[in-house]
Amino acid sequence: MNKTIKLISWNVNGIRAIAKKNFLEFLAEIDADIVCLQETRATYDQIPPALKEIPGYTAYFVSAERGGYSGVAVYSKLKPQSVKIGLDIPCFDKEGRIIIANFGEWQLFNCYFPNGGASLERLEYKMAFYEATLAYAKEHPKLIICGDVNTAHQEKDLARPKENQQVSGFLPMERAWIDKLLSVGYVDTFRLFNQDGNNYSWWDMKTRARDRNIGWRIDYFFAGPEVKEKVKYAFILPQILGSDHCPVGIKLSI
């Protein structure tokens, strides 16, 4: 008999910061089976003790070599068969961006994708990271990819597409990578259930854009060709505060 589980992905913009903003209460209320975090920005020693061992969950963390930067975490009620850190590509793995959990019939790929806005060099790094991820995705059709992808796919995925045509996060080359991922059989799970605009997962804090819902949808769950039929629902939780991103999630039949 199939069981339906809930998966949540959230760029928390610092795990130490979110710890002070009712994160444990959020976990209890959302009652997810797996929670994936991005941009934790802390070494293991810096993570608050209350977030290292949460009753009912097993936690997995990876941090960047550079302090206060990047990092991802997974809290899971399900026991994975194995957990892999990174892609075995040193220039990517040193930034602590990927945890891959193998659950047998499916695999979870929790990723904080690079931001390409700082320089041309970082944009090139982001595109190389994208291509490495695509190669892995092609080889693992049972993959669920989640995280902050740092790119809005279509015009309806951001509030002001015309003004951002030349901005990293909405460049044609970045958007084309999502097209490539979909062309090999992956699906953008949110778009299976909702085709409307005005559904965003990130807002600029400096301009108080969230108050006006001037946002971007850059956080995703992508499901591979051999697991997409397991996706029963997908959603965004814009009412959850505490970060410049909000959580996104899916319900999966396993």
Beta strands, then each sheet from edge to edge (+ up, - down):
strand 1: 4-11
strand 2: 34-38
strand 3: 58-62
strand 4: 72-76
strand 5: 82-85
strand 6: 98-102
strand 7: 107-112
strand 8: 143-148
strand 9: 187-188
strand 10: 202-203
strand 11: 215-216
strand 12: 219-223
strand 13: 231-236
strand 14: 248-253
sheet 1: 3+ 4- 2+ 1+ 14- 13+
sheet 2: 5+ 6- 7+ 8+ 12- 9+
sheet 3: 10+ 11-
end
